[in-house]
Structure formats: C-alpha cells, structure tokens
Amino acid sequence: MKIKNLFSLFILFFLILNLNASLKAENTVNTYCFAYLPVDNYEFNEVVEGTEIDHYFIIQNKGTANLNIEKVETG
C-alpha cells in the first residue's frame, strides 16, 4: 500500500512538472518579431547633385511581438 501511494505521488509530481514546462514553452514560443520587406532595394535614376529624392519602403511585421526599428543605414 505504501509503495502504491508513493508511486501515485511520483506520477502526480511528474504530471505537474510536465504541465508547468509546457505552459512556459507555450508562452515563449509565440513571441518573436520578423521584419518582412516585399522589395528590399530600389535603384534611383541619375539625379543632379543636391537634389532631394525619396522612396518609401514597406516594412511588415510578420511576427507576434512588437517590431522596433532602431537604426537604418543607406548604401
């Protein structure tokens, strides 16, 4: 009888531990950000030096967390 109770306690402990691990994994799996650019470059035509030109890039967040763009560099 004592062994049966000990075995039941062990199974209960294992189930609680497994449930806790799966809940933590579920909370962390879905939090990521992913920047998606349908077009990631643009070739400008020749312009006179000093002329101001612009082009708008579409950036989409395909992830589930907030996407923070902290720095942009041109090349």
PQR file with spaces between the fields and no chain letter, atoms N, CA, C, O and H, PARSE charges and radii, in Angstrom:
ATOM       1  N    MET     1       0.822   -1.197    0.000 -0.4000 1.5000
ATOM       2  CA   MET     1       0.000    0.000    0.000 -0.0000 2.0000
ATOM       3  C    MET     1       0.870    1.267    0.000  0.5500 1.7000
ATOM       4  O    MET     1       0.569    2.230   -0.705 -0.5500 1.4000
ATOM       5  N    LYS     2       1.950    1.258    0.794 -0.4000 1.5000
ATOM       6  CA   LYS     2       2.830    2.404    0.845 -0.0000 2.0000
ATOM       7  C    LYS     2       3.495    2.656   -0.509  0.5500 1.7000
ATOM       8  O    LYS     2       3.648    3.806   -0.921 -0.5500 1.4000
ATOM       9  H    LYS     2       2.195    0.476    1.367  0.4000 1.0000
ATOM      10  N    ILE     3       3.885    1.601   -1.191 -0.4000 1.5000
ATOM      11  CA   ILE     3       4.531    1.729   -2.494 -0.0000 2.0000
ATOM      12  C    ILE     3       3.545    2.283   -3.515  0.5500 1.7000
ATOM      13  O    ILE     3       3.918    3.077   -4.379 -0.5500 1.4000
ATOM      14  H    ILE     3       3.761    0.667   -0.856  0.4000 1.0000
ATOM      15  N    LYS     4       2.294    1.866   -3.414 -0.4000 1.5000
ATOM      16  CA   LYS     4       1.274    2.364   -4.341 -0.0000 2.0000
ATOM      17  C    LYS     4       1.059    3.863   -4.132  0.5500 1.7000
ATOM      18  O    LYS     4       0.934    4.607   -5.105 -0.5500 1.4000
ATOM      19  H    LYS     4       1.991    1.221   -2.712  0.4000 1.0000
ATOM      20  N    ASN     5       1.015    4.310   -2.892 -0.4000 1.5000
ATOM      21  CA   ASN     5       0.861    5.740   -2.603 -0.0000 2.0000
ATOM      22  C    ASN     5       2.082    6.525   -3.074  0.5500 1.7000
ATOM      23  O    ASN     5       1.947    7.613   -3.634 -0.5500 1.4000
ATOM      24  H    ASN     5       1.117    3.706   -2.102  0.4000 1.0000
ATOM      25  N    LEU     6       3.265    5.975   -2.847 -0.4000 1.5000
ATOM      26  CA   LEU     6       4.491    6.629   -3.282 -0.0000 2.0000
ATOM      27  C    LEU     6       4.535    6.733   -4.805  0.5500 1.7000
ATOM      28  O    LEU     6       4.935    7.763   -5.347 -0.5500 1.4000
ATOM      29  H    LEU     6       3.375    5.091   -2.393  0.4000 1.0000
ATOM      30  N    PHE     7       4.129    5.676   -5.491 -0.4000 1.5000
ATOM      31  CA   PHE     7       4.088    5.677   -6.944 -0.0000 2.0000
ATOM      32  C    PHE     7       3.072    6.712   -7.455  0.5500 1.7000
ATOM      33  O    PHE     7       3.345    7.428   -8.418 -0.5500 1.4000
ATOM      34  H    PHE     7       3.804    4.839   -5.051  0.4000 1.0000
ATOM      35  N    SER     8       1.908    6.785   -6.808 -0.4000 1.5000
ATOM      36  CA   SER     8       0.891    7.770   -7.204 -0.0000 2.0000
ATOM      37  C    SER     8       1.395    9.188   -6.999  0.5500 1.7000
ATOM      38  O    SER     8       1.144   10.064   -7.826 -0.5500 1.4000
ATOM      39  H    SER     8       1.687    6.204   -6.025  0.4000 1.0000
ATOM      40  N    LEU     9       2.105    9.417   -5.902 -0.4000 1.5000
ATOM      41  CA   LEU     9       2.677   10.723   -5.628 -0.0000 2.0000
ATOM      42  C    LEU     9       3.733   11.081   -6.677  0.5500 1.7000
ATOM      43  O    LEU     9       3.807   12.225   -7.125 -0.5500 1.4000
ATOM      44  H    LEU     9       2.309    8.705   -5.231  0.4000 1.0000
ATOM      45  N    PHE    10       4.537   10.108   -7.058 -0.4000 1.5000
ATOM      46  CA   PHE    10       5.551   10.330   -8.085 -0.0000 2.0000
ATOM      47  C    PHE    10       4.901   10.688   -9.422  0.5500 1.7000
ATOM      48  O    PHE    10       5.360   11.611  -10.095 -0.5500 1.4000
ATOM      49  H    PHE    10       4.477    9.179   -6.694  0.4000 1.0000
ATOM      50  N    ILE    11       3.866    9.995   -9.811 -0.4000 1.5000
ATOM      51  CA   ILE    11       3.158   10.271  -11.067 -0.0000 2.0000
ATOM      52  C    ILE    11       2.535   11.668  -11.021  0.5500 1.7000
ATOM      53  O    ILE    11       2.611   12.413  -11.998 -0.5500 1.4000
ATOM      54  H    ILE    11       3.493    9.245   -9.264  0.4000 1.0000
ATOM      55  N    LEU    12       1.921   12.022   -9.893 -0.4000 1.5000
ATOM      56  CA   LEU    12       1.321   13.338   -9.748 -0.0000 2.0000
ATOM      57  C    LEU    12       2.387   14.434   -9.866  0.5500 1.7000
ATOM      58  O    LEU    12       2.168   15.438  -10.545 -0.5500 1.4000
ATOM      59  H    LEU    12       1.859   11.416   -9.100  0.4000 1.0000
ATOM      60  N    PHE    13       3.527   14.250   -9.218 -0.4000 1.5000
ATOM      61  CA   PHE    13       4.623   15.205   -9.292 -0.0000 2.0000
ATOM      62  C    PHE    13       5.115   15.353  -10.734  0.5500 1.7000
ATOM      63  O    PHE    13       5.346   16.470  -11.198 -0.5500 1.4000
ATOM      64  H    PHE    13       3.706   13.435   -8.667  0.4000 1.0000
ATOM      65  N    PHE    14       5.274   14.245  -11.435 -0.4000 1.5000
ATOM      66  CA   PHE    14       5.725   14.262  -12.821 -0.0000 2.0000
ATOM      67  C    PHE    14       4.726   15.002  -13.717  0.5500 1.7000
ATOM      68  O    PHE    14       5.134   15.772  -14.587 -0.5500 1.4000
ATOM      69  H    PHE    14       5.086   13.338  -11.058  0.4000 1.0000
ATOM      70  N    LEU    15       3.438   14.780  -13.516 -0.4000 1.5000
ATOM      71  CA   LEU    15       2.418   15.451  -14.330 -0.0000 2.0000
ATOM      72  C    LEU    15       2.412   16.959  -14.086  0.5500 1.7000
ATOM      73  O    LEU    15       2.285   17.735  -15.033 -0.5500 1.4000
ATOM      74  H    LEU    15       3.107   14.154  -12.810  0.4000 1.0000
ATOM      75  N    ILE    16       2.547   17.381  -12.843 -0.4000 1.5000
ATOM      76  CA   ILE    16       2.583   18.806  -12.533 -0.0000 2.0000
ATOM      77  C    ILE    16       3.824   19.450  -13.138  0.5500 1.7000
ATOM      78  O    ILE    16       3.752   20.541  -13.704 -0.5500 1.4000
ATOM      79  H    ILE    16       2.650   16.751  -12.073  0.4000 1.0000
ATOM      80  N    LEU    17       4.956   18.774  -13.018 -0.4000 1.5000
ATOM      81  CA   LEU    17       6.201   19.290  -13.583 -0.0000 2.0000
ATOM      82  C    LEU    17       6.093   19.409  -15.107  0.5500 1.7000
ATOM      83  O    LEU    17       6.534   20.404  -15.681 -0.5500 1.4000
ATOM      84  H    LEU    17       5.015   17.887  -12.559  0.4000 1.0000
ATOM      85  N    ASN    18       5.522   18.424  -15.750 -0.4000 1.5000
ATOM      86  CA   ASN    18       5.360   18.425  -17.201 -0.0000 2.0000
ATOM      87  C    ASN    18       4.390   19.525  -17.644  0.5500 1.7000
ATOM      88  O    ASN    18       4.631   20.194  -18.649 -0.5500 1.4000
ATOM      89  H    ASN    18       5.164   17.615  -15.284  0.4000 1.0000
ATOM      90  N    LEU    19       3.305   19.713  -16.906 -0.4000 1.5000
ATOM      91  CA   LEU    19       2.332   20.757  -17.238 -0.0000 2.0000
ATOM      92  C    LEU    19       2.971   22.135  -17.109  0.5500 1.7000
ATOM      93  O    LEU    19       2.761   22.995  -17.964 -0.5500 1.4000
ATOM      94  H    LEU    19       3.110   19.170  -16.090  0.4000 1.0000
ATOM      95  N    ASN    20       3.739   22.350  -16.062 -0.4000 1.5000
ATOM      96  CA   ASN    20       4.405   23.629  -15.852 -0.0000 2.0000
ATOM      97  C    ASN    20       5.386   23.921  -16.990  0.5500 1.7000
ATOM      98  O    ASN    20       5.432   25.049  -17.480 -0.5500 1.4000
ATOM      99  H    ASN    20       3.910   21.651  -15.368  0.4000 1.0000
ATOM     100  N    ALA    21       6.155   22.945  -17.411 -0.4000 1.5000
ATOM     101  CA   ALA    21       7.116   23.128  -18.501 -0.0000 2.0000
ATOM     102  C    ALA    21       6.405   23.428  -19.810  0.5500 1.7000
ATOM     103  O    ALA    21       6.866   24.264  -20.588 -0.5500 1.4000
ATOM     104  H    ALA    21       6.117   22.029  -17.013  0.4000 1.0000
ATOM     105  N    SER    22       5.292   22.761  -20.061 -0.4000 1.5000
ATOM     106  CA   SER    22       4.588   23.001  -21.327 -0.0000 2.0000
ATOM     107  C    SER    22       3.931   24.375  -21.349  0.5500 1.7000
ATOM     108  O    SER    22       3.856   24.999  -22.408 -0.5500 1.4000
ATOM     109  H    SER    22       4.917   22.082  -19.429  0.4000 1.0000
ATOM     110  N    LEU    23       3.454   24.861  -20.204 -0.4000 1.5000
ATOM     111  CA   LEU    23       2.865   26.204  -20.157 -0.0000 2.0000
ATOM     112  C    LEU    23       3.935   27.271  -20.383  0.5500 1.7000
ATOM     113  O    LEU    23       3.681   28.256  -21.076 -0.5500 1.4000
ATOM     114  H    LEU    23       3.515   24.354  -19.344  0.4000 1.0000
ATOM     115  N    LYS    24       5.118   27.094  -19.816 -0.4000 1.5000
ATOM     116  CA   LYS    24       6.196   28.040  -20.043 -0.0000 2.0000
ATOM     117  C    LYS    24       6.612   28.042  -21.504  0.5500 1.7000
ATOM     118  O    LYS    24       6.853   29.107  -22.073 -0.5500 1.4000
ATOM     119  H    LYS    24       5.325   26.294  -19.254  0.4000 1.0000
ATOM     120  N    ALA    25       6.699   26.883  -22.117 -0.4000 1.5000
ATOM     121  CA   ALA    25       7.084   26.790  -23.527 -0.0000 2.0000
ATOM     122  C    ALA    25       6.031   27.442  -24.412  0.5500 1.7000
ATOM     123  O    ALA    25       6.371   28.085  -25.405 -0.5500 1.4000
ATOM     124  H    ALA    25       6.503   26.018  -21.655  0.4000 1.0000
ATOM     125  N    GLU    26       4.768   27.284  -24.068 -0.4000 1.5000
ATOM     126  CA   GLU    26       3.690   27.874  -24.862 -0.0000 2.0000
ATOM     127  C    GLU    26       3.760   29.391  -24.829  0.5500 1.7000
ATOM     128  O    GLU    26       3.471   30.038  -25.835 -0.5500 1.4000
ATOM     129  H    GLU    26       4.492   26.762  -23.261  0.4000 1.0000
ATOM     130  N    ASN    27       4.134   29.974  -23.701 -0.4000 1.5000
ATOM     131  CA   ASN    27       4.206   31.427  -23.579 -0.0000 2.0000
ATOM     132  C    ASN    27       5.385   32.013  -24.332  0.5500 1.7000
ATOM     133  O    ASN    27       5.301   33.151  -24.796 -0.5500 1.4000
ATOM     134  H    ASN    27       4.368   29.448  -22.883  0.4000 1.0000
ATOM     135  N    THR    28       6.481   31.279  -24.472 -0.4000 1.5000
ATOM     136  CA   THR    28       7.667   31.835  -25.112 -0.0000 2.0000
ATOM     137  C    THR    28       7.732   31.527  -26.603  0.5500 1.7000
ATOM     138  O    THR    28       8.454   32.215  -27.326 -0.5500 1.4000
ATOM     139  H    THR    28       6.548   30.355  -24.095  0.4000 1.0000
ATOM     140  N    VAL    29       7.028   30.549  -27.079 -0.4000 1.5000
ATOM     141  CA   VAL    29       7.120   30.153  -28.484 -0.0000 2.0000
ATOM     142  C    VAL    29       6.547   31.224  -29.403  0.5500 1.7000
ATOM     143  O    VAL    29       7.081   31.447  -30.489 -0.5500 1.4000
ATOM     144  H    VAL    29       6.443   29.990  -26.492  0.4000 1.0000
ATOM     145  N    ASN    30       5.496   31.875  -29.001 -0.4000 1.5000
ATOM     146  CA   ASN    30       4.776   32.779  -29.895 -0.0000 2.0000
ATOM     147  C    ASN    30       5.233   34.228  -29.830  0.5500 1.7000
ATOM     148  O    ASN    30       4.569   35.095  -30.398 -0.5500 1.4000
ATOM     149  H    ASN    30       5.062   31.694  -28.118  0.4000 1.0000
ATOM     150  N    THR    31       6.330   34.521  -29.166 -0.4000 1.5000
ATOM     151  CA   THR    31       6.762   35.914  -29.077 -0.0000 2.0000
ATOM     152  C    THR    31       8.055   36.117  -29.871  0.5500 1.7000
ATOM     153  O    THR    31       9.150   35.836  -29.384 -0.5500 1.4000
ATOM     154  H    THR    31       6.870   33.817  -28.704  0.4000 1.0000
ATOM     155  N    TYR    32       7.908   36.598  -31.068 -0.4000 1.5000
ATOM     156  CA   TYR    32       9.049   36.916  -31.916 -0.0000 2.0000
ATOM     157  C    TYR    32       8.622   38.009  -32.891  0.5500 1.7000
ATOM     158  O    TYR    32       7.432   38.198  -33.141 -0.5500 1.4000
ATOM     159  H    TYR    32       7.019   36.826  -31.463  0.4000 1.0000
ATOM     160  N    CYS    33       9.577   38.709  -33.424 -0.4000 1.5000
ATOM     161  CA   CYS    33       9.271   39.688  -34.468 -0.0000 2.0000
ATOM     162  C    CYS    33      10.048   39.306  -35.722  0.5500 1.7000
ATOM     163  O    CYS    33      11.130   38.723  -35.645 -0.5500 1.4000
ATOM     164  H    CYS    33      10.544   38.556  -33.221  0.4000 1.0000
ATOM     165  N    PHE    34       9.490   39.639  -36.857 -0.4000 1.5000
ATOM     166  CA   PHE    34      10.116   39.303  -38.130 -0.0000 2.0000
ATOM     167  C    PHE    34       9.797   40.416  -39.122  0.5500 1.7000
ATOM     168  O    PHE    34       8.645   40.605  -39.512 -0.5500 1.4000
ATOM     169  H    PHE    34       8.611   40.112  -36.919  0.4000 1.0000
ATOM     170  N    ALA    35      10.832   41.146  -39.522 -0.4000 1.5000
ATOM     171  CA   ALA    35      10.657   42.234  -40.488 -0.0000 2.0000
ATOM     172  C    ALA    35      10.630   41.655  -41.898  0.5500 1.7000
ATOM     173  O    ALA    35      11.553   40.955  -42.312 -0.5500 1.4000
ATOM     174  H    ALA    35      11.768   40.992  -39.205  0.4000 1.0000
ATOM     175  N    TYR    36       9.575   41.952  -42.619 -0.4000 1.5000
ATOM     176  CA   TYR    36       9.426   41.471  -43.999 -0.0000 2.0000
ATOM     177  C    TYR    36       9.347   42.673  -44.921  0.5500 1.7000
ATOM     178  O    TYR    36       8.507   43.554  -44.737 -0.5500 1.4000
ATOM     179  H    TYR    36       8.824   42.521  -42.283  0.4000 1.0000
ATOM     180  N    LEU    37      10.220   42.703  -45.907 -0.4000 1.5000
ATOM     181  CA   LEU    37      10.218   43.758  -46.918 -0.0000 2.0000
ATOM     182  C    LEU    37       9.902   43.110  -48.264  0.5500 1.7000
ATOM     183  O    LEU    37      10.717   42.339  -48.770 -0.5500 1.4000
ATOM     184  H    LEU    37      10.902   41.987  -46.056  0.4000 1.0000
ATOM     185  N    PRO    38       8.735   43.403  -48.864 -0.5600 1.5000
ATOM     186  CA   PRO    38       8.421   42.828  -50.172  0.2800 2.0000
ATOM     187  C    PRO    38       9.476   43.205  -51.216  0.5500 1.7000
ATOM     188  O    PRO    38       9.824   42.387  -52.068 -0.5500 1.4000
ATOM     189  N    VAL    39       9.986   44.444  -51.153 -0.4000 1.5000
ATOM     190  CA   VAL    39      11.060   44.905  -52.034 -0.0000 2.0000
ATOM     191  C    VAL    39      12.131   45.488  -51.129  0.5500 1.7000
ATOM     192  O    VAL    39      11.873   46.453  -50.409 -0.5500 1.4000
ATOM     193  H    VAL    39       9.703   45.108  -50.461  0.4000 1.0000
ATOM     194  N    ASP    40      13.332   44.914  -51.155 -0.4000 1.5000
ATOM     195  CA   ASP    40      14.343   45.361  -50.207 -0.0000 2.0000
ATOM     196  C    ASP    40      15.405   46.286  -50.800  0.5500 1.7000
ATOM     197  O    ASP    40      16.344   46.667  -50.101 -0.5500 1.4000
ATOM     198  H    ASP    40      13.541   44.130  -51.740  0.4000 1.0000
ATOM     199  N    ASN    41      15.274   46.654  -52.078 -0.4000 1.5000
ATOM     200  CA   ASN    41      16.199   47.637  -52.637 -0.0000 2.0000
ATOM     201  C    ASN    41      15.492   48.422  -53.737  0.5500 1.7000
ATOM     202  O    ASN    41      14.458   48.007  -54.261 -0.5500 1.4000
ATOM     203  H    ASN    41      14.511   46.345  -52.646  0.4000 1.0000
ATOM     204  N    TYR    42      16.077   49.557  -54.065 -0.4000 1.5000
ATOM     205  CA   TYR    42      15.499   50.415  -55.097 -0.0000 2.0000
ATOM     206  C    TYR    42      16.637   51.139  -55.791  0.5500 1.7000
ATOM     207  O    TYR    42      17.483   51.742  -55.131 -0.5500 1.4000
ATOM     208  H    TYR    42      16.917   49.894  -53.639  0.4000 1.0000
ATOM     209  N    GLU    43      16.667   51.089  -57.089 -0.4000 1.5000
ATOM     210  CA   GLU    43      17.696   51.772  -57.878 -0.0000 2.0000
ATOM     211  C    GLU    43      17.127   53.101  -58.373  0.5500 1.7000
ATOM     212  O    GLU    43      16.179   53.125  -59.158 -0.5500 1.4000
ATOM     213  H    GLU    43      15.980   50.599  -57.626  0.4000 1.0000
ATOM     214  N    PHE    44      17.714   54.205  -57.906 -0.4000 1.5000
ATOM     215  CA   PHE    44      17.291   55.525  -58.359 -0.0000 2.0000
ATOM     216  C    PHE    44      17.886   55.815  -59.724  0.5500 1.7000
ATOM     217  O    PHE    44      18.964   55.323  -60.058 -0.5500 1.4000
ATOM     218  H    PHE    44      18.484   54.185  -57.269  0.4000 1.0000
ATOM     219  N    ASN    45      17.183   56.613  -60.510 -0.4000 1.5000
ATOM     220  CA   ASN    45      17.735   57.115  -61.775 -0.0000 2.0000
ATOM     221  C    ASN    45      18.789   58.167  -61.455  0.5500 1.7000
ATOM     222  O    ASN    45      18.908   58.601  -60.309 -0.5500 1.4000
ATOM     223  H    ASN    45      16.307   57.012  -60.239  0.4000 1.0000
ATOM     224  N    GLU    46      19.542   58.571  -62.449 -0.4000 1.5000
ATOM     225  CA   GLU    46      20.545   59.609  -62.239 -0.0000 2.0000
ATOM     226  C    GLU    46      19.859   60.916  -61.869  0.5500 1.7000
ATOM     227  O    GLU    46      18.834   61.286  -62.442 -0.5500 1.4000
ATOM     228  H    GLU    46      19.445   58.219  -63.380  0.4000 1.0000
ATOM     229  N    VAL    47      20.451   61.610  -60.890 -0.4000 1.5000
ATOM     230  CA   VAL    47      19.899   62.898  -60.451 -0.0000 2.0000
ATOM     231  C    VAL    47      21.032   63.913  -60.348  0.5500 1.7000
ATOM     232  O    VAL    47      22.204   63.550  -60.237 -0.5500 1.4000
ATOM     233  H    VAL    47      21.283   61.310  -60.424  0.4000 1.0000
ATOM     234  N    VAL    48      20.668   65.166  -60.385 -0.4000 1.5000
ATOM     235  CA   VAL    48      21.636   66.244  -60.220 -0.0000 2.0000
ATOM     236  C    VAL    48      22.022   66.297  -58.750  0.5500 1.7000
ATOM     237  O    VAL    48      21.170   66.186  -57.868 -0.5500 1.4000
ATOM     238  H    VAL    48      19.717   65.460  -60.475  0.4000 1.0000
ATOM     239  N    GLU    49      23.318   66.468  -58.494 -0.4000 1.5000
ATOM     240  CA   GLU    49      23.802   66.501  -57.126 -0.0000 2.0000
ATOM     241  C    GLU    49      23.107   67.611  -56.341  0.5500 1.7000
ATOM     242  O    GLU    49      22.959   68.734  -56.824 -0.5500 1.4000
ATOM     243  H    GLU    49      24.010   66.558  -59.211  0.4000 1.0000
ATOM     244  N    GLY    50      22.683   67.273  -55.118 -0.4000 1.5000
ATOM     245  CA   GLY    50      21.990   68.230  -54.263 -0.0000 2.0000
ATOM     246  C    GLY    50      20.480   68.139  -54.358  0.5500 1.7000
ATOM     247  O    GLY    50      19.776   68.745  -53.550 -0.5500 1.4000
ATOM     248  H    GLY    50      22.803   66.361  -54.726  0.4000 1.0000
ATOM     249  N    THR    51      19.965   67.394  -55.329 -0.4000 1.5000
ATOM     250  CA   THR    51      18.524   67.231  -55.469 -0.0000 2.0000
ATOM     251  C    THR    51      18.024   66.274  -54.392  0.5500 1.7000
ATOM     252  O    THR    51      18.622   65.222  -54.164 -0.5500 1.4000
ATOM     253  H    THR    51      20.537   66.901  -55.985  0.4000 1.0000
ATOM     254  N    GLU    52      16.940   66.637  -53.738 -0.4000 1.5000
ATOM     255  CA   GLU    52      16.366   65.778  -52.713 -0.0000 2.0000
ATOM     256  C    GLU    52      15.457   64.745  -53.375  0.5500 1.7000
ATOM     257  O    GLU    52      14.586   65.092  -54.173 -0.5500 1.4000
ATOM     258  H    GLU    52      16.454   67.491  -53.923  0.4000 1.0000
ATOM     259  N    ILE    53      15.663   63.503  -53.046 -0.4000 1.5000
ATOM     260  CA   ILE    53      14.845   62.419  -53.592 -0.0000 2.0000
ATOM     261  C    ILE    53      14.377   61.545  -52.435  0.5500 1.7000
ATOM     262  O    ILE    53      15.057   61.444  -51.414 -0.5500 1.4000
ATOM     263  H    ILE    53      16.371   63.220  -52.398  0.4000 1.0000
ATOM     264  N    ASP    54      13.232   60.924  -52.593 -0.4000 1.5000
ATOM     265  CA   ASP    54      12.778   59.967  -51.586 -0.0000 2.0000
ATOM     266  C    ASP    54      12.149   58.755  -52.233  0.5500 1.7000
ATOM     267  O    ASP    54      11.721   58.764  -53.387 -0.5500 1.4000
ATOM     268  H    ASP    54      12.680   61.006  -53.423  0.4000 1.0000
ATOM     269  N    HIS    55      12.118   57.713  -51.424 -0.4000 1.5000
ATOM     270  CA   HIS    55      11.459   56.472  -51.809 -0.0000 2.0000
ATOM     271  C    HIS    55      10.941   55.837  -50.525  0.5500 1.7000
ATOM     272  O    HIS    55      11.644   55.817  -49.515 -0.5500 1.4000
ATOM     273  H    HIS    55      12.465   57.706  -50.486  0.4000 1.0000
ATOM     274  N    TYR    56       9.751   55.333  -50.558 -0.4000 1.5000
ATOM     275  CA   TYR    56       9.157   54.703  -49.384 -0.0000 2.0000
ATOM     276  C    TYR    56       9.260   53.188  -49.489  0.5500 1.7000
ATOM     277  O    TYR    56       8.886   52.594  -50.500 -0.5500 1.4000
ATOM     278  H    TYR    56       9.180   55.349  -51.378  0.4000 1.0000
ATOM     279  N    PHE    57       9.768   52.581  -48.437 -0.4000 1.5000
ATOM     280  CA   PHE    57       9.827   51.125  -48.354 -0.0000 2.0000
ATOM     281  C    PHE    57       8.716   50.642  -47.438  0.5500 1.7000
ATOM     282  O    PHE    57       8.448   51.244  -46.398 -0.5500 1.4000
ATOM     283  H    PHE    57      10.071   53.064  -47.615  0.4000 1.0000
ATOM     284  N    ILE    58       8.085   49.571  -47.826 -0.4000 1.5000
ATOM     285  CA   ILE    58       7.052   48.955  -46.988 -0.0000 2.0000
ATOM     286  C    ILE    58       7.738   47.913  -46.113  0.5500 1.7000
ATOM     287  O    ILE    58       8.426   47.022  -46.613 -0.5500 1.4000
ATOM     288  H    ILE    58       8.303   49.082  -48.671  0.4000 1.0000
ATOM     289  N    ILE    59       7.545   48.033  -44.810 -0.4000 1.5000
ATOM     290  CA   ILE    59       8.093   47.061  -43.856 -0.0000 2.0000
ATOM     291  C    ILE    59       6.915   46.483  -43.088  0.5500 1.7000
ATOM     292  O    ILE    59       6.135   47.217  -42.481 -0.5500 1.4000
ATOM     293  H    ILE    59       6.986   48.757  -44.404  0.4000 1.0000
ATOM     294  N    GLN    60       6.793   45.169  -43.118 -0.4000 1.5000
ATOM     295  CA   GLN    60       5.707   44.495  -42.416 -0.0000 2.0000
ATOM     296  C    GLN    60       6.285   43.637  -41.296  0.5500 1.7000
ATOM     297  O    GLN    60       7.332   43.011  -41.457 -0.5500 1.4000
ATOM     298  H    GLN    60       7.427   44.572  -43.611  0.4000 1.0000
ATOM     299  N    ASN    61       5.597   43.617  -40.172 -0.4000 1.5000
ATOM     300  CA   ASN    61       5.979   42.747  -39.071 -0.0000 2.0000
ATOM     301  C    ASN    61       5.189   41.447  -39.215  0.5500 1.7000
ATOM     302  O    ASN    61       3.978   41.426  -38.993 -0.5500 1.4000
ATOM     303  H    ASN    61       4.746   44.125  -40.042  0.4000 1.0000
ATOM     304  N    LYS    62       5.869   40.375  -39.582 -0.4000 1.5000
ATOM     305  CA   LYS    62       5.207   39.076  -39.754 -0.0000 2.0000
ATOM     306  C    LYS    62       5.245   38.253  -38.471  0.5500 1.7000
ATOM     307  O    LYS    62       4.774   37.116  -38.455 -0.5500 1.4000
ATOM     308  H    LYS    62       6.852   40.393  -39.762  0.4000 1.0000
ATOM     309  N    GLY    63       5.794   38.805  -37.405 -0.4000 1.5000
ATOM     310  CA   GLY    63       5.864   38.104  -36.128 -0.0000 2.0000
ATOM     311  C    GLY    63       4.725   38.519  -35.215  0.5500 1.7000
ATOM     312  O    GLY    63       3.782   39.192  -35.634 -0.5500 1.4000
ATOM     313  H    GLY    63       6.177   39.729  -37.418  0.4000 1.0000
ATOM     314  N    THR    64       4.830   38.105  -33.958 -0.4000 1.5000
ATOM     315  CA   THR    64       3.774   38.401  -32.990 -0.0000 2.0000
ATOM     316  C    THR    64       4.204   39.432  -31.957  0.5500 1.7000
ATOM     317  O    THR    64       3.354   39.975  -31.252 -0.5500 1.4000
ATOM     318  H    THR    64       5.595   37.558  -33.618  0.4000 1.0000
ATOM     319  N    ALA    65       5.492   39.717  -31.846 -0.4000 1.5000
ATOM     320  CA   ALA    65       5.979   40.732  -30.912 -0.0000 2.0000
ATOM     321  C    ALA    65       6.123   42.061  -31.644  0.5500 1.7000
ATOM     322  O    ALA    65       6.098   42.111  -32.874 -0.5500 1.4000
ATOM     323  H    ALA    65       6.183   39.275  -32.418  0.4000 1.0000
ATOM     324  N    ASN    66       6.271   43.126  -30.880 -0.4000 1.5000
ATOM     325  CA   ASN    66       6.463   44.447  -31.489 -0.0000 2.0000
ATOM     326  C    ASN    66       7.788   44.495  -32.238  0.5500 1.7000
ATOM     327  O    ASN    66       8.793   43.953  -31.778 -0.5500 1.4000
ATOM     328  H    ASN    66       6.291   43.085  -29.881  0.4000 1.0000
ATOM     329  N    LEU    67       7.778   45.144  -33.386 -0.4000 1.5000
ATOM     330  CA   LEU    67       8.983   45.318  -34.191 -0.0000 2.0000
ATOM     331  C    LEU    67       9.488   46.742  -33.985  0.5500 1.7000
ATOM     332  O    LEU    67       8.804   47.700  -34.346 -0.5500 1.4000
ATOM     333  H    LEU    67       6.962   45.584  -33.760  0.4000 1.0000
ATOM     334  N    ASN    68      10.664   46.886  -33.416 -0.4000 1.5000
ATOM     335  CA   ASN    68      11.265   48.198  -33.177 -0.0000 2.0000
ATOM     336  C    ASN    68      12.416   48.393  -34.171  0.5500 1.7000
ATOM     337  O    ASN    68      13.384   47.633  -34.161 -0.5500 1.4000
ATOM     338  H    ASN    68      11.220   46.108  -33.124  0.4000 1.0000
ATOM     339  N    ILE    69      12.307   49.396  -35.013 -0.4000 1.5000
ATOM     340  CA   ILE    69      13.380   49.722  -35.954 -0.0000 2.0000
ATOM     341  C    ILE    69      14.187   50.842  -35.320  0.5500 1.7000
ATOM     342  O    ILE    69      13.722   51.977  -35.217 -0.5500 1.4000
ATOM     343  H    ILE    69      11.521   50.013  -35.021  0.4000 1.0000
ATOM     344  N    GLU    70      15.393   50.513  -34.898 -0.4000 1.5000
ATOM     345  CA   GLU    70      16.208   51.465  -34.158 -0.0000 2.0000
ATOM     346  C    GLU    70      17.247   52.168  -35.006  0.5500 1.7000
ATOM     347  O    GLU    70      17.692   53.257  -34.646 -0.5500 1.4000
ATOM     348  H    GLU    70      15.771   49.591  -34.981  0.4000 1.0000
ATOM     349  N    LYS    71      17.650   51.576  -36.127 -0.4000 1.5000
ATOM     350  CA   LYS    71      18.697   52.178  -36.938 -0.0000 2.0000
ATOM     351  C    LYS    71      18.519   51.760  -38.393  0.5500 1.7000
ATOM     352  O    LYS    71      18.251   50.595  -38.688 -0.5500 1.4000
ATOM     353  H    LYS    71      17.289   50.691  -36.419  0.4000 1.0000
ATOM     354  N    VAL    72      18.670   52.717  -39.289 -0.4000 1.5000
ATOM     355  CA   VAL    72      18.589   52.451  -40.725 -0.0000 2.0000
ATOM     356  C    VAL    72      19.831   53.024  -41.373  0.5500 1.7000
ATOM     357  O    VAL    72      20.218   54.158  -41.092 -0.5500 1.4000
ATOM     358  H    VAL    72      18.887   53.663  -39.049  0.4000 1.0000
ATOM     359  N    GLU    73      20.455   52.245  -42.238 -0.4000 1.5000
ATOM     360  CA   GLU    73      21.639   52.710  -42.950 -0.0000 2.0000
ATOM     361  C    GLU    73      21.400   52.618  -44.449  0.5500 1.7000
ATOM     362  O    GLU    73      20.760   51.685  -44.935 -0.5500 1.4000
ATOM     363  H    GLU    73      20.140   51.324  -42.466  0.4000 1.0000
ATOM     364  N    THR    74      21.921   53.595  -45.167 -0.4000 1.5000
ATOM     365  CA   THR    74      21.822   53.576  -46.629 -0.0000 2.0000
ATOM     366  C    THR    74      23.131   53.094  -47.202  0.5500 1.7000
ATOM     367  O    THR    74      24.167   53.132  -46.539 -0.5500 1.4000
ATOM     368  H    THR    74      22.441   54.352  -44.772  0.4000 1.0000
ATOM     369  N    GLY    75      23.078   52.650  -48.414 -0.4000 1.5000
ATOM     370  CA   GLY    75      24.288   52.151  -49.047 -0.0000 2.0000
ATOM     371  C    GLY    75      24.422   52.626  -50.461  0.5500 1.7000
ATOM     372  O    GLY    75      25.396   52.290  -51.135 -0.5500 1.4000
ATOM     373  H    GLY    75      22.236   52.620  -48.953  0.4000 1.0000
